[in-house]
Amino acid sequence: MFDPYPTMNLEYALKALRIRFGKENVKFAPASRQITVPVQYPGVAEPIQVMLTVEQAKYLAVNPWDSKSIVEGRLPFGLPK
């Protein structure tokens, strides 16, 4: 998989996402290397849990992306799949 930020380590990306989404909300599963973040979708009371790859988490740590696009799976240009 293409890594848009090969010099960024996972810990940095997780820290940045925890600042953005809340420390207790961002979960990392080492076995699957998946990151779960809660995303508030407009008009929905409860946040939706979105699964990200490590590469996607790195991308989101650096680039803003609106929550509606995240939940709907509309990938911005440059986001790894």
LOZA-491948 format. One line per 10 residues: for each residue x, y, z of C-alpha. Coordinates in Angstrom, 1 decimal, always signed. Layout:
<recs>
X:Y:Z  ...
</recs>
This chain:
<recs>
+0.0:+0.0:+0.0  +1.2:+3.5:-0.8  +2.3:+5.5:+2.3  +1.8:+9.2:+1.7  +4.0:+10.0:+4.8  +6.7:+7.4:+5.1  +8.7:+9.4:+7.7  +5.7:+9.8:+10.0  +5.4:+7.1:+12.6  +2.2:+5.6:+13.8
+2.4:+7.1:+17.3  +2.5:+10.6:+15.8  -0.5:+10.0:+13.7  -2.4:+8.5:+16.6  -1.5:+11.5:+18.8  -2.7:+13.9:+16.2  -6.0:+12.1:+15.7  -6.5:+11.9:+19.5  -6.2:+15.7:+19.7  -8.7:+16.1:+16.9
-11.3:+13.4:+17.9  -10.6:+13.0:+21.6  -8.0:+10.9:+23.4  -10.4:+8.3:+24.6  -12.2:+8.0:+21.2  -9.4:+6.9:+18.9  -8.6:+3.2:+19.2  -5.8:+1.2:+17.6  -6.0:-2.6:+17.1  -2.4:-3.8:+16.7
-3.4:-7.2:+15.4  -5.3:-5.8:+12.4  -3.4:-2.5:+12.3  -6.7:-0.7:+12.1  -7.6:+2.7:+13.7  -11.1:+3.4:+14.7  -12.3:+7.0:+15.0  -15.7:+8.3:+15.9  -17.1:+10.7:+13.3  -20.2:+12.9:+13.9
-22.4:+12.7:+10.9  -24.7:+15.7:+10.4  -28.2:+14.9:+11.6  -27.3:+11.7:+13.5  -27.2:+11.8:+17.3  -24.5:+9.2:+17.9  -21.0:+9.2:+16.2  -20.3:+6.6:+13.6  -17.2:+4.5:+14.1  -15.0:+4.7:+11.0
-12.1:+2.2:+10.4  -8.9:+3.5:+8.9  -5.7:+1.9:+7.7  -2.4:+3.2:+9.2  -1.8:+5.1:+5.9  -5.3:+6.7:+6.0  -4.7:+7.7:+9.6  -1.5:+9.4:+8.7  -3.2:+11.2:+5.9  -6.0:+12.4:+8.2
-3.5:+13.5:+10.8  -2.1:+16.0:+8.4  -5.0:+16.9:+6.1  -8.4:+18.2:+7.2  -11.4:+16.2:+5.9  -15.0:+16.9:+6.7  -16.9:+14.3:+8.7  -19.7:+13.9:+6.2  -17.1:+12.9:+3.5  -15.5:+10.4:+6.0
-18.7:+8.6:+6.8  -19.9:+8.5:+3.2  -16.5:+7.1:+2.1  -15.8:+10.0:-0.3  -12.1:+9.8:-0.5  -10.1:+13.0:-1.1  -7.4:+13.0:-3.7  -4.3:+11.4:-2.3  -5.9:+9.4:+0.4  -4.6:+5.8:+0.3
-7.2:+3.1:-0.1
</recs>
